[in-house]
Amino acid sequence: MAQALHLIKGDDPGGLAAATVARQLAAGDTVTVVALHGAVIPSLPAGTVVRRVPEDLSWDALLQAVFQADQVITW
């Protein structure tokens, strides 16, 4: 079971981020989505952990999450 971290900088007009998250969850991965300031969070499947920087997660905590994740994807 991998730990995936998705960093969303803008929006997800084609639904690619949401589809990727759904596939990872279906595979049993742990998925966290972090929205940077001003990002639009797409509709995500149940089980997805969503955080906002800096409201829910500090910049230092984000850096730690990047190094702890098995995979980091930016959108």
Phi and psi in radians as a Rosetta constraint file:
Dihedral C 1 N 2 CA 2 C 2 CIRCULARHARMONIC -1.611 0.35
Dihedral N 2 CA 2 C 2 N 3 CIRCULARHARMONIC 2.790 0.35
Dihedral C 2 N 3 CA 3 C 3 CIRCULARHARMONIC -1.965 0.35
Dihedral N 3 CA 3 C 3 N 4 CIRCULARHARMONIC 2.007 0.35
Dihedral C 3 N 4 CA 4 C 4 CIRCULARHARMONIC -1.888 0.35
Dihedral N 4 CA 4 C 4 N 5 CIRCULARHARMONIC 2.462 0.35
Dihedral C 4 N 5 CA 5 C 5 CIRCULARHARMONIC -2.160 0.35
Dihedral N 5 CA 5 C 5 N 6 CIRCULARHARMONIC 2.140 0.35
Dihedral C 5 N 6 CA 6 C 6 CIRCULARHARMONIC -1.909 0.35
Dihedral N 6 CA 6 C 6 N 7 CIRCULARHARMONIC 2.195 0.35
Dihedral C 6 N 7 CA 7 C 7 CIRCULARHARMONIC -1.829 0.35
Dihedral N 7 CA 7 C 7 N 8 CIRCULARHARMONIC 2.065 0.35
Dihedral C 7 N 8 CA 8 C 8 CIRCULARHARMONIC -1.824 0.35
Dihedral N 8 CA 8 C 8 N 9 CIRCULARHARMONIC 2.092 0.35
Dihedral C 8 N 9 CA 9 C 9 CIRCULARHARMONIC -1.748 0.35
Dihedral N 9 CA 9 C 9 N 10 CIRCULARHARMONIC -0.426 0.35
Dihedral C 9 N 10 CA 10 C 10 CIRCULARHARMONIC -2.349 0.35
Dihedral N 10 CA 10 C 10 N 11 CIRCULARHARMONIC -2.070 0.35
Dihedral C 10 N 11 CA 11 C 11 CIRCULARHARMONIC -2.175 0.35
Dihedral N 11 CA 11 C 11 N 12 CIRCULARHARMONIC -3.091 0.35
Dihedral C 11 N 12 CA 12 C 12 CIRCULARHARMONIC -2.224 0.35
Dihedral N 12 CA 12 C 12 N 13 CIRCULARHARMONIC 1.208 0.35
Dihedral C 12 N 13 CA 13 C 13 CIRCULARHARMONIC -1.095 0.35
Dihedral N 13 CA 13 C 13 N 14 CIRCULARHARMONIC -0.584 0.35
Dihedral C 13 N 14 CA 14 C 14 CIRCULARHARMONIC -1.602 0.35
Dihedral N 14 CA 14 C 14 N 15 CIRCULARHARMONIC -0.079 0.35
Dihedral C 14 N 15 CA 15 C 15 CIRCULARHARMONIC 1.327 0.35
Dihedral N 15 CA 15 C 15 N 16 CIRCULARHARMONIC 0.215 0.35
Dihedral C 15 N 16 CA 16 C 16 CIRCULARHARMONIC -1.149 0.35
Dihedral N 16 CA 16 C 16 N 17 CIRCULARHARMONIC -0.723 0.35
Dihedral C 16 N 17 CA 17 C 17 CIRCULARHARMONIC -1.095 0.35
Dihedral N 17 CA 17 C 17 N 18 CIRCULARHARMONIC -0.804 0.35
Dihedral C 17 N 18 CA 18 C 18 CIRCULARHARMONIC -1.102 0.35
Dihedral N 18 CA 18 C 18 N 19 CIRCULARHARMONIC -0.702 0.35
Dihedral C 18 N 19 CA 19 C 19 CIRCULARHARMONIC -1.159 0.35
Dihedral N 19 CA 19 C 19 N 20 CIRCULARHARMONIC -0.683 0.35
Dihedral C 19 N 20 CA 20 C 20 CIRCULARHARMONIC -1.152 0.35
Dihedral N 20 CA 20 C 20 N 21 CIRCULARHARMONIC -0.754 0.35
Dihedral C 20 N 21 CA 21 C 21 CIRCULARHARMONIC -1.047 0.35
Dihedral N 21 CA 21 C 21 N 22 CIRCULARHARMONIC -0.777 0.35
Dihedral C 21 N 22 CA 22 C 22 CIRCULARHARMONIC -1.061 0.35
Dihedral N 22 CA 22 C 22 N 23 CIRCULARHARMONIC -0.746 0.35
Dihedral C 22 N 23 CA 23 C 23 CIRCULARHARMONIC -1.122 0.35
Dihedral N 23 CA 23 C 23 N 24 CIRCULARHARMONIC -0.727 0.35
Dihedral C 23 N 24 CA 24 C 24 CIRCULARHARMONIC -1.151 0.35
Dihedral N 24 CA 24 C 24 N 25 CIRCULARHARMONIC -0.733 0.35
Dihedral C 24 N 25 CA 25 C 25 CIRCULARHARMONIC -1.104 0.35
Dihedral N 25 CA 25 C 25 N 26 CIRCULARHARMONIC -0.718 0.35
Dihedral C 25 N 26 CA 26 C 26 CIRCULARHARMONIC -1.099 0.35
Dihedral N 26 CA 26 C 26 N 27 CIRCULARHARMONIC -0.522 0.35
Dihedral C 26 N 27 CA 27 C 27 CIRCULARHARMONIC -1.407 0.35
Dihedral N 27 CA 27 C 27 N 28 CIRCULARHARMONIC -0.079 0.35
Dihedral C 27 N 28 CA 28 C 28 CIRCULARHARMONIC 1.650 0.35
Dihedral N 28 CA 28 C 28 N 29 CIRCULARHARMONIC 0.130 0.35
Dihedral C 28 N 29 CA 29 C 29 CIRCULARHARMONIC -1.313 0.35
Dihedral N 29 CA 29 C 29 N 30 CIRCULARHARMONIC 2.720 0.35
Dihedral C 29 N 30 CA 30 C 30 CIRCULARHARMONIC -1.591 0.35
Dihedral N 30 CA 30 C 30 N 31 CIRCULARHARMONIC 2.197 0.35
Dihedral C 30 N 31 CA 31 C 31 CIRCULARHARMONIC -2.133 0.35
Dihedral N 31 CA 31 C 31 N 32 CIRCULARHARMONIC 2.273 0.35
Dihedral C 31 N 32 CA 32 C 32 CIRCULARHARMONIC -2.142 0.35
Dihedral N 32 CA 32 C 32 N 33 CIRCULARHARMONIC 2.313 0.35
Dihedral C 32 N 33 CA 33 C 33 CIRCULARHARMONIC -1.939 0.35
Dihedral N 33 CA 33 C 33 N 34 CIRCULARHARMONIC 2.212 0.35
Dihedral C 33 N 34 CA 34 C 34 CIRCULARHARMONIC -2.018 0.35
Dihedral N 34 CA 34 C 34 N 35 CIRCULARHARMONIC 2.133 0.35
Dihedral C 34 N 35 CA 35 C 35 CIRCULARHARMONIC -1.705 0.35
Dihedral N 35 CA 35 C 35 N 36 CIRCULARHARMONIC 2.147 0.35
Dihedral C 35 N 36 CA 36 C 36 CIRCULARHARMONIC -1.368 0.35
Dihedral N 36 CA 36 C 36 N 37 CIRCULARHARMONIC 2.925 0.35
Dihedral C 36 N 37 CA 37 C 37 CIRCULARHARMONIC -0.895 0.35
Dihedral N 37 CA 37 C 37 N 38 CIRCULARHARMONIC 2.182 0.35
Dihedral C 37 N 38 CA 38 C 38 CIRCULARHARMONIC 1.514 0.35
Dihedral N 38 CA 38 C 38 N 39 CIRCULARHARMONIC -0.059 0.35
Dihedral C 38 N 39 CA 39 C 39 CIRCULARHARMONIC -1.311 0.35
Dihedral N 39 CA 39 C 39 N 40 CIRCULARHARMONIC 2.586 0.35
Dihedral C 39 N 40 CA 40 C 40 CIRCULARHARMONIC -1.703 0.35
Dihedral N 40 CA 40 C 40 N 41 CIRCULARHARMONIC 2.132 0.35
Dihedral C 40 N 41 CA 41 C 41 CIRCULARHARMONIC -1.469 0.35
Dihedral N 41 CA 41 C 41 N 42 CIRCULARHARMONIC 2.144 0.35
Dihedral C 41 N 42 CA 42 C 42 CIRCULARHARMONIC -1.256 0.35
Dihedral N 42 CA 42 C 42 N 43 CIRCULARHARMONIC 2.933 0.35
Dihedral C 42 N 43 CA 43 C 43 CIRCULARHARMONIC -1.176 0.35
Dihedral N 43 CA 43 C 43 N 44 CIRCULARHARMONIC 2.112 0.35
Dihedral C 43 N 44 CA 44 C 44 CIRCULARHARMONIC -2.070 0.35
Dihedral N 44 CA 44 C 44 N 45 CIRCULARHARMONIC 2.694 0.35
Dihedral C 44 N 45 CA 45 C 45 CIRCULARHARMONIC -1.176 0.35
Dihedral N 45 CA 45 C 45 N 46 CIRCULARHARMONIC 2.757 0.35
Dihedral C 45 N 46 CA 46 C 46 CIRCULARHARMONIC -1.042 0.35
Dihedral N 46 CA 46 C 46 N 47 CIRCULARHARMONIC 2.530 0.35
Dihedral C 46 N 47 CA 47 C 47 CIRCULARHARMONIC 1.697 0.35
Dihedral N 47 CA 47 C 47 N 48 CIRCULARHARMONIC -0.102 0.35
Dihedral C 47 N 48 CA 48 C 48 CIRCULARHARMONIC -1.498 0.35
Dihedral N 48 CA 48 C 48 N 49 CIRCULARHARMONIC 2.212 0.35
Dihedral C 48 N 49 CA 49 C 49 CIRCULARHARMONIC -1.483 0.35
Dihedral N 49 CA 49 C 49 N 50 CIRCULARHARMONIC 2.196 0.35
Dihedral C 49 N 50 CA 50 C 50 CIRCULARHARMONIC -2.075 0.35
Dihedral N 50 CA 50 C 50 N 51 CIRCULARHARMONIC 2.279 0.35
Dihedral C 50 N 51 CA 51 C 51 CIRCULARHARMONIC -2.283 0.35
Dihedral N 51 CA 51 C 51 N 52 CIRCULARHARMONIC 2.665 0.35
Dihedral C 51 N 52 CA 52 C 52 CIRCULARHARMONIC -2.076 0.35
Dihedral N 52 CA 52 C 52 N 53 CIRCULARHARMONIC 2.390 0.35
Dihedral C 52 N 53 CA 53 C 53 CIRCULARHARMONIC -1.778 0.35
Dihedral N 53 CA 53 C 53 N 54 CIRCULARHARMONIC 2.259 0.35
Dihedral C 53 N 54 CA 54 C 54 CIRCULARHARMONIC -1.728 0.35
Dihedral N 54 CA 54 C 54 N 55 CIRCULARHARMONIC 0.149 0.35
Dihedral C 54 N 55 CA 55 C 55 CIRCULARHARMONIC -1.120 0.35
Dihedral N 55 CA 55 C 55 N 56 CIRCULARHARMONIC -0.852 0.35
Dihedral C 55 N 56 CA 56 C 56 CIRCULARHARMONIC -1.800 0.35
Dihedral N 56 CA 56 C 56 N 57 CIRCULARHARMONIC -0.351 0.35
Dihedral C 56 N 57 CA 57 C 57 CIRCULARHARMONIC -2.473 0.35
Dihedral N 57 CA 57 C 57 N 58 CIRCULARHARMONIC 2.274 0.35
Dihedral C 57 N 58 CA 58 C 58 CIRCULARHARMONIC -1.334 0.35
Dihedral N 58 CA 58 C 58 N 59 CIRCULARHARMONIC 2.869 0.35
Dihedral C 58 N 59 CA 59 C 59 CIRCULARHARMONIC -1.099 0.35
Dihedral N 59 CA 59 C 59 N 60 CIRCULARHARMONIC -0.649 0.35
Dihedral C 59 N 60 CA 60 C 60 CIRCULARHARMONIC -1.123 0.35
Dihedral N 60 CA 60 C 60 N 61 CIRCULARHARMONIC -0.735 0.35
Dihedral C 60 N 61 CA 61 C 61 CIRCULARHARMONIC -1.157 0.35
Dihedral N 61 CA 61 C 61 N 62 CIRCULARHARMONIC -0.612 0.35
Dihedral C 61 N 62 CA 62 C 62 CIRCULARHARMONIC -1.101 0.35
Dihedral N 62 CA 62 C 62 N 63 CIRCULARHARMONIC -0.776 0.35
Dihedral C 62 N 63 CA 63 C 63 CIRCULARHARMONIC -1.037 0.35
Dihedral N 63 CA 63 C 63 N 64 CIRCULARHARMONIC -0.752 0.35
Dihedral C 63 N 64 CA 64 C 64 CIRCULARHARMONIC -1.080 0.35
Dihedral N 64 CA 64 C 64 N 65 CIRCULARHARMONIC -0.732 0.35
Dihedral C 64 N 65 CA 65 C 65 CIRCULARHARMONIC -1.098 0.35
Dihedral N 65 CA 65 C 65 N 66 CIRCULARHARMONIC -0.655 0.35
Dihedral C 65 N 66 CA 66 C 66 CIRCULARHARMONIC -1.067 0.35
Dihedral N 66 CA 66 C 66 N 67 CIRCULARHARMONIC -0.768 0.35
Dihedral C 66 N 67 CA 67 C 67 CIRCULARHARMONIC -1.325 0.35
Dihedral N 67 CA 67 C 67 N 68 CIRCULARHARMONIC -0.397 0.35
Dihedral C 67 N 68 CA 68 C 68 CIRCULARHARMONIC -1.460 0.35
Dihedral N 68 CA 68 C 68 N 69 CIRCULARHARMONIC -0.419 0.35
Dihedral C 68 N 69 CA 69 C 69 CIRCULARHARMONIC -1.285 0.35
Dihedral N 69 CA 69 C 69 N 70 CIRCULARHARMONIC 2.590 0.35
Dihedral C 69 N 70 CA 70 C 70 CIRCULARHARMONIC -1.365 0.35
Dihedral N 70 CA 70 C 70 N 71 CIRCULARHARMONIC -0.496 0.35
Dihedral C 70 N 71 CA 71 C 71 CIRCULARHARMONIC -2.513 0.35
Dihedral N 71 CA 71 C 71 N 72 CIRCULARHARMONIC 2.345 0.35
Dihedral C 71 N 72 CA 72 C 72 CIRCULARHARMONIC -2.145 0.35
Dihedral N 72 CA 72 C 72 N 73 CIRCULARHARMONIC 2.206 0.35
Dihedral C 72 N 73 CA 73 C 73 CIRCULARHARMONIC -2.170 0.35
Dihedral N 73 CA 73 C 73 N 74 CIRCULARHARMONIC 2.291 0.35
Dihedral C 73 N 74 CA 74 C 74 CIRCULARHARMONIC -1.867 0.35
Dihedral N 74 CA 74 C 74 N 75 CIRCULARHARMONIC 2.480 0.35
